[in-house]
Amino acid sequence: MLTKAISSITPFTLLDYPHKAACILWYAGCNMRCLYCYNPEIVLGKGTIAFDAILSFLDKRKGLLDAVVFSGGECTLHKSIYNHIMQVKTLGFLVKIDTNGSKPELLQRLIDENALDYVALDFKALPSKFQYITQSKLYAAFKQSLVILLANTIPFEVRTTYHSELLNEEDIKKMIVFLETHHYVGNYYIQHFRNNTKTLGNLSYSKKNLLEKNLSTATINVVFR
């Protein structure tokens, strides 16, 4: 019986891979339970799509799509993810993964084998708030993944989801200092929480009080999404 790890597919997007036309594969399951997560049906649900169906879809999209985004949930949790990525690369597509950084060994292997073209790494919080926000003890793994990405030449971005009940301006400033200390250079994306959306933590309204702030530094450009 074929394992069905994928919950759904977004067949076309111009927003999720920089300057490329892509599709998104949403892998079910996650090893974090972020309070602001707005994909509870993916995080808590089961896969419904076999990968053979994905390969058939992609075969018909050659020349129309440039890239495939592996997202979730947390796509790196799945035992089959390495083979899935390698098969997509064989088809000639660029590959991006969206990850919480909890599987640094897999990340290193994929980089070593030139299987990835772009990575989006979620920076949930610094240790003082990480466990509460993510309901996990995976900060050390995240930090190792960041170090791996910084030590390689693969293009990647760091991004944080901001909810005003969970993080404040000082938290973000400290996170920027942390990135600077580790010699991260480039865009740091702050994604404002989508209000009026069902979440795992049943959170209330989040204020977009950072929009008026200039948080960029000489080496890090803070971009709001």
Salt bridges, closest charged atoms under 4 A:
ASP59 OD1 - LYS62 NZ 3.41
ASP98 OD1 - LYS96 NZ 2.99
ASP98 OD1 - ARG159 NH2 3.77
GLU113 OE2 - ARG109 NE 3.48
ASP117 OD2 - LYS89 NZ 2.87
ASP122 OD2 - LYS124 NZ 3.88
ASP122 OD1 - ARG159 NE 2.64
GLU157 OE2 - ARG225 NH1 3.05
GLU169 OE2 - LYS173 NZ 3.08
GLU169 OE1 - LYS213 NZ 3.54
GLU170 OE2 - LYS173 NZ 3.86
ASP171 OD2 - LYS129 NZ 2.59
